[in-house]
Amino acid sequence: MNKILLFLLLSFSVCAQNRFEREIVAYEKQDSIALPAKGMKLFLGSSSFRLWKSFDADTKGMNAFNRGFGGSTLKDALYYFDRMVVRYQPSWVFMYEGDNDLAMGQSPEEIASQFEEFSARLAKQVPGAKLVFVSARPSIAREAMKAKQQDLNQRIAAIVAKKKGHYVIDMHSPFYNADGSLMQDIFVADKLHLNEKGYVIFAKQIQNFIQQHAK
């Protein structure tokens, strides 16, 4: 009985450590058929990237590919850094992490520190790659987190301002009306993820950035 219990505990531990393993392996199988060329723009992040159905159309001609894995955090991006960043040797990394991290109880300070770790590893293992932080966006479901999202975004902006080849895309303010209220018709039923109208705004912010900085 003890051996069975130990096996179950070890199995649970492995699954907990590698909760996105199936998604990562699926990407690796996809890569075994057609590996993205070196020097492309890598989009790495959580469900805001993974659920971006119009990604290919919205980034056409921009030499970009999407490796979002839903529900991920910056810790997960660090955990899979070699397999999801280094192997591609991208020229740009567009990151959307931080929102889930806050929802899971991490502080803006902790997440900002992890961002600096990601930045340092990128500089060492993918020399010359530029890093773009797509700031934490608002949602109805997480409206109570607005202050923490803004805190995180400001901390990352302060870090980025001191580093060459680092940028921030404001993905927070575009989702508010002129009167300061959060748009209500840009989310799917869970009030967290974006619908097609929301993705028009999301994509436009990124398209404008690439046109200005990363052609």
Protein Blocks (a to p, Z undefined) as FASTA:
>chain_A
ZZmmmmmmmmmmmmmmmmmlmmmmmmmmmmmmogcdehiacddddfklmmmmklmmmmgo
klpacdddehiafklmmmmmmmmmmmnopabdcddehjlmmmnopafklmmmmmmmmmmm
mmmmmghiacddddddddfklmmmmmmmmmmmmmmmmmmmmpghiacddfklmmpcfkop
acfklccfkomaccfklmmmmmmmmmmmmmmmmZZ
